[in-house]
Amino acid sequence: MPNILDFGLIFTQIPTLLAYLPVTLFITFFSMLLGVMFGLVIAIVKMNKIPVLSPLASVFVSFIRGTPLLVQLYLSFYGIPIVLRYINYFYHTDFNINSVPPMLFVLVAFSFNEAAYNSETIRAALQSVSKGQIEAAQSLGMSYSQLLRRIVIPEAFIVALPNLGNAFIGLLKGTSLAFVCSVTEMTGRGKTLAGHSYRYFEVYISLALIYWALTIIIELIIKYMENRLTISDSVNTPSYRRGKLL
């Protein structure tokens, strides 16, 4: 009987694939960080209806949400060199197009994608903050930036955390597309291994087990953070905000 499925190979390949886990995690963490930062800026721009910037932000979000991530990766991969050529031509700079690291294309695409989706999550979370708290802070003379730092963003982060956690998990799995920009992460390495051994099914089972385990770990971390932040917010909340008499 032919060896249709090699169970041993499934587990022996996992250490080789895990050697590229740092690349996967780097893309995930860095893209999420930039995505949250850009998403916060977009959310604030749209909430305050800033002229010119608000329509541009809406078009950006609509375009990113309306196009596949794979297409965005290709746009980044082919578009950034074209932009650099135009900059060299019009501003007489000397950017070396061939020296651009492939990781840059990946980070730009993933960060923009996360920013577009996170902006809506963050905007909803910011709008959920009680207007009474905002008015009370303003009556104390807080500036807009102080209001954001001390009241709005901390409160909104608790509300947004579950959705941001789901976005983080989705981003972790989405990094499997990075190989189209010549970045070798776990899935890219798995594709190479499968091409050498022709054991595609076993390799992708190995990858599935790794991603599954990572997802479970991240879910547990997010749940722990949610519980901690909820308890902390409950302890630090003044009694009048909890509906109790002083």
DAQUITA-V217434 format. One record per run of one state. SS is the DSSP state (helix for helix, strand for strand, loop for the rest). FROM is the first residue (numbers start at 1). TO is the last residue. Records with the same first field share a line. If there is no record, write none. Layout:
# DAQUITA-V217434
SS = FROM-TO ; FROM-TO
This chain:
# DAQUITA-V217434
loop = 1-6 ; 13-13 ; 19-20 ; 48-52 ; 66-68 ; 92-96 ; 100-101 ; 128-130 ; 140-143 ; 182-185 ; 198-199 ; 237-238 ; 243-246
helix = 7-12 ; 14-18 ; 21-47 ; 53-65 ; 69-91 ; 97-99 ; 102-127 ; 131-139 ; 144-181 ; 186-197 ; 200-236 ; 239-242
